[in-house]
Amino acid sequence: MGSAPCPPGERINLFSLVTYLPDPLASFIDHLRAELVPGCSLRAHITVLPPRPLKGDPAAVSREIGARAAGFEPFQLEMDEVEIFTDTSVVYVALTRGFSKMVQLHDTLNQGLAFSDEAFPYHPHITLAQQITPEQLPAVFEHARYRWAEFAHERSFVIDRVTFVQATDRNSWIDLAEYRLGGHRPAGG
């Protein structure tokens, strides 16, 4: 998710919460996603709250998310191997260390005004390719595994902030607010 380089389009009632990946991991994932799914311009991230329509005021939801995030301390995430969600043909990088903390963060933030019944059980990951056909899946998966093995940098980072985002009718996302974990003041606020 994250801002796209093209005009963002009209905002729609679809919101999410993400944590963006740091460089050099983010740049590598961005380039790999573009190789696997040409035209993909979403910024490398891990979804904390999957996309959902809101029933209430986005500003109130954002404040509530910020307050809940403040009670959650930063923690380490570590990436594992490339895997596939076979039901949806999504190719992704799995998480090892920090997986259960991400689930706890999701459960903490998926309450109150931000609550949504999830379409799938929450499974934190880094999406590499989605909306591909079952026929494309084996080749995309093998290419992703090969390229991920080439990544020569640190495969871990500390998650210390989350970003509240809103979708547009052009399949882009606009950053609305960023909150630091652990009771710190929101970034830029």
N, C-alpha and C positions, 0 to 999 in steps of 0.2 A: 504494500500500500504506500501511501505517501504521494506527494505532489508529483504530477507528471509534467514534462517540459512543454506540452501543448496546452492551449487554453483549457481550463478545467471543466467548463460546461456548467449546467445548472445543478445546484445542490439538490439531492433527493433525501428522503427519510430513510437512510441506511447508514448506520454508524458502527464503528469498530474500535477496538483498543489494541495497539500493537507496541512492540519494543523493536526499535530499529537496530540493526547489526552495526558494529563498529568496523572501520577499515583496519586492515586490508581485507577482512572477511567479507564485508558488504560489497566492495567493488568486485571481488571474485564471484560472489553469488549473483550480482547483477549481470555480469558478463555471461556467466554460465546460463542463467535463465534466458537471456537473449539468444544464445546459441540453441537452446533446446526448444524454445517457443518464440520464433521471430516476431518482433513487434511488442514483446512483453516489456512494459516500461515501469512496472511496479517496483518500488524501492525495497531492498532486501530487509525482511522483518520476520519476527515470530508473532503470530496472532495471539493475543491474550484473551480478548473477547471477540468471537467470530461476528461477522456482520449481522446487524439486527436493526429492525425499525424501532424507533422510540415512541412510547406513548405519551411522554411528558416533554417538558422544555429541555432542549439540549444543554443549555447553560446550567440548569439544576442538576441534570445527570452528570455533567462534567465536574461540578463542585462535589457531588457525592463520590464520584470515582476518585477525585483528588484526596478527599478525606480518608477514604479506605486505603488508598495507596500509601498514604503517609504512615500508616500503622504496619507496613510490611517492609522489613529490612532488605537491602540489596543482597544478592546472592550470585554465586558462580554458576554458569551454564557451560556445558562441554558438549561438543558435537561428536556424533558417532558416524556410522556408515550411511550410504544411500539406501533407501528402502522404498516400497510401493504400498499405497493404500489400494488394494486390489478392487474393492467395491466401487471406487471412484476414479481409478486410473491416475492417481496423483503420485508423482515421484518427489521424494523429499529427503532431506538430511535429518536423521533421527537425533534425539538428544539423549545423553546418558546422565551425567551429573547435572542436577538441577531439574530433572524431569518432574519429580514429585513436588518440588517447590513451585514450579510453573502451574501445576494442577491446583495447588493451594492458593496461589495468586489468582488464578481464574475463579475459583470457588469464592474467594473473598470479594472479588469485584463484580461477580455475576449475581448481584443482590440489589434489592431496592429498585430504584428507577431504571437501572441498567439491566435488570434481570431479563433473560430470555431463555425459553426452552431450546436447547441446542438440537440441531438436526442429527448430530453425531456425538458420541461421548467425546469430551475434550481430550485431545491428544496433541500436546505441543510439538512443533516441528518447524523446519524451514522448507517451505515449498520451493521446488525447483521447476516443476512442470505440471500443469493441469490443463483440463479441457483438451486432452489428446485422445485419439481413438485407441481402442484396444490393439489395433494392428500396429500403431506407431509405438506402443508402450515398450516392447522389448528393446528396440534400437535406442529409444530415448533413455531408458534405464541404463543400458550398457555405456552409452556416451557419458551420462551423468556420473556413473561410478568411476570411469576412467579419468575424467577431468577432476573429480573430487580427490582422487588419489594423488593428483599432481599438486594440490594445494600445500605449499611448503611452510605455511605460517601457523601461528597458534590457533588451535581449534576450540578455544574457550574464551569467555569474556564474562564480565560482571554485568548483570542486569540491574540497573540503578534508576531507570526511568521508564515510564510508559507514555504513549501518545494517543490521545483521543482524536479520531479521524472521521470524516464524513465523505460519503460517496457522491459522485456526480453522475449525470446521465451519459457521460462520455467514458465511463469505466475508469475514472481517475479518482484519487482521494486527496482531500484537503486536510492538512493538520489544523486542528482546532485548539488543542491545549496539550502541554507536556507537563507531567508530574513526576517528581523525583520520589523514589521509594525511601522510606525511613524517616518520614517526618520533616523533610527539608522543604523549603519553599519551592513552589512550581518554577521550573526554568523560565526565565524571561518574565516572571511575575512578581 
